[in-house]
Amino acid sequence: MAQKKFHTRFLMQTAMFVAASITLTFSPSAWAQGNGSPAKTRPVARQAAAPFLYAQSDAAMAFATDLALRRDLDPAWVRQQIGQAQRLPVVIRLMQPAPSGTPKNWAAYRARFIEPVRLRAGQQFWEENRATLARAEAEYGVPASLIVGVIGVETLYGRHKGTHKVIDALTTLAFDFPASHPRAAVRSEFFRSELEQYLSLTERTGTDPQSLLGSYAGAMGWPQFLPSSWVKYAIDFDADGKVDLFNNTADVIGSVANYFKAFGWQSGLPTHYPVRFDPNQSKDDLDALLAPDILPSFSVESFNARGAVVDSPAAAQHTGKLALVELENAGAPSTFVAGTENFYVVTRYNWSSYYALAVIELGREVEALVSAR
């Protein structure tokens, strides 16, 4: 009965949407009969194009049926939820790859996040959650500064959690991922998996799948966890009996710390060291150092032998591997750092060295403000 009532309510909401989408236009000027003066224009109703719902997609409906069988969910419920999902053209546009040759600019990227509004908000967040941050750091070994940096970059401390219906975004990317993307097939399959995780999660927690809002990629809450990350890493850090990444900052803090710990965070290990280059370094040596990208692959000794000198007293004691991380500056000289295994762990949150360094530096800047008070 609940499903029948929900379906009826959906049809009524759809009808209201169509009615609200009618706009008024005016017909071309016409001459009034008899006196040659322009006639008053009459409003002409024009109906906006109806949204595409995935109930019209054979592929989506077949996936829904298969998902229900594999997950032991009510097939009618799964088909209803996916069928109500609306294709979001803006999500498809945002997933288009950047034009070839688009320059990267670390200085500009950094300035988007290391700025006064975000720094003040981060300082307030830290001070309001000081005890919880300290407990997370003690239990997981993940610095409070890194947790604060992630939440600040992701959502400006909960201010920008996203405005797209999660089920709309995930279904759009699962079945209409832009074909122009070089990894379209792989990404489409990835988002089908995320859609499956999302429906399983909402069914298990008694949450209406149509109610949650998130990013254009379907990420949710203050830390912007995709459904699979929510399932694997989100925790009830305040022990109130539920996990809430939308409103509970304790769960947000604990879950971010748990995520990094699960990906191999090493307590006490720096994320990176400064680098200077030997003037006699050859291009072959530089290319060799850059070849593994952000994957730590070189000892400190082999780094130095190839002309990239790690200038830090702490680096002298470093026994793990390093990666030469290059951040381009749109034609200006690149910025380089020697990334450790912990730098690589930060990139598991978002596979970008630019993102990782922004998170690290934002957290450190906020920590400095808190310490100065």
Buried (B, 14 or more C-beta within 10 A) or exposed (E): EEEEEBBEEBEEEBEEEEEEEEEEEEEEEEEEEEEEEEEEEEEEEEEEEEBBBBBEBEEBBEBBBEBBEEBEBEEBBBBBBBBBBBBBEEBBEBBEEEEEEEEBBBEEBBEEBBEEEBBEBBBBBBEEBEEBBEBBBEEBBBBBBBBBBBBBBBBBBBEEBBEBBBBBBBBBBBBBBBEEBEEBEEBBEBBBBBBBBBBBBBBEEEEEBBEBBBBBBBBBBBBBBBBBBBBEBBBBBBEEEEBBBBEBBBBBBBBBBBBBBBBEBEEEBBBBBEBEBEEEBEEEBBEBBBEBBBEBBBBBEBBBEBBBBBEBEEBEEBEEBBBBBBBBBEEEEEBBBBBBBBBBBBBBBBEBBBBBBBBBBBBBBBBEBBEEE
